[in-house]
Amino acid sequence: MATRSATVPTMGKWMAIGLAFSSGGCVNISAPDKPIEINLNINVTQEVVYRLDNDAKNLIQQQPGIF
């Protein structure tokens, strides 16, 4: 069963709004003046390491067309 990790921050936000209204405060929600900018620098490196058993290596050398 999949869990929803996004519900925890959402619940906190609603609890804060409910607390503001219950204490007689006013909540003002407005859009930001500038667009939100997200910069992601991602570097993915993969290294493949293989080792052949000595018998397998000899078999491949003796019969190169086996694969």
C-alpha positions in Angstrom: 0.0 0.0 0.0 1.5 3.4 -1.0 1.9 6.1 1.6 1.3 9.7 1.0 4.2 11.8 2.4 2.7 15.0 0.9 -0.2 14.9 3.4 2.0 15.7 6.4 3.0 19.3 5.2 -0.6 19.9 4.0 -2.0 18.9 7.3 0.4 21.3 9.1 -0.7 24.1 6.8 -4.4 23.5 7.4 -3.8 23.3 11.2 -2.0 26.7 11.1 -4.9 28.2 9.1 -7.4 26.7 11.6 -5.4 28.1 14.5 -5.3 31.6 13.0 -9.0 31.6 12.5 -9.8 30.2 15.9 -7.6 32.8 17.6 -9.4 35.7 15.8 -6.5 36.3 13.4 -6.7 37.1 9.7 -5.0 35.0 7.0 -3.9 36.6 3.8 -2.8 34.3 1.0 -1.4 35.8 -2.2 0.7 34.7 -5.2 4.4 35.7 -5.3 5.4 38.7 -7.4 8.2 36.8 -9.2 8.0 33.2 -10.6 9.5 30.4 -8.6 12.8 29.4 -10.1 14.3 25.9 -9.4 17.9 25.2 -10.5 18.9 21.5 -10.6 22.4 20.4 -11.3 22.4 16.7 -11.6 25.4 14.6 -12.4 24.9 10.8 -12.8 28.0 8.6 -13.1 27.9 4.9 -13.6 30.8 2.6 -13.4 30.6 -1.1 -14.4 33.1 -3.5 -13.0 33.2 -7.1 -14.1 35.4 -10.0 -13.2 35.6 -13.3 -15.1 36.5 -16.6 -13.5 39.8 -17.9 -14.9 38.1 -21.0 -16.4 35.5 -18.8 -18.1 38.2 -16.5 -19.4 40.1 -19.4 -20.9 37.0 -20.8 -22.5 36.2 -17.5 -24.2 39.8 -17.2 -25.4 39.7 -20.8 -26.8 36.2 -20.3 -28.5 35.8 -16.6 -29.3 32.6 -17.3 -31.3 30.8 -18.7 -28.3 29.0 -15.5 -27.8 
